[in-house]
Amino acid sequence: MDPPRSVTVAVVGDAGVGKTCLITAAAAEAFADHPPPTLPPTRLPADATPEGVPLLLVDTSAREEDRPAREAALRAADVVVVAFDACEFVFAEGRVCVCA
């Protein structure tokens, strides 16, 4: 039987919402106190997922100058995870949700 195909997951979102922390927690099963600004692509083995599929987690930078790399990561991804601060979420209609 062939090994399962790797799934590429791009993690995108605004600056400071925890994209890198999310990837670090998935890879190390712990949150980093001081994560780097952006991680290199991070591989999770098949035994790290309930489905038995290896993952390639791609961290992206929210900086405008990194837009070409972010767009390339999105095009190459099988799955996109959008991270955002739910306490400062702006609805499409222009309403803002602010947590107390």
Buried (B, 14 or more C-beta within 10 A) or exposed (E): EEEEEBBBBBBBBEEEBBBBBBBBBBBEEEEBEEBEEBBEEBEBEEEBBEEEBBBBBBBBBBEEEEEEBBEEBEEEBEEBBEBBEEEEEEEEEEEEEEEE
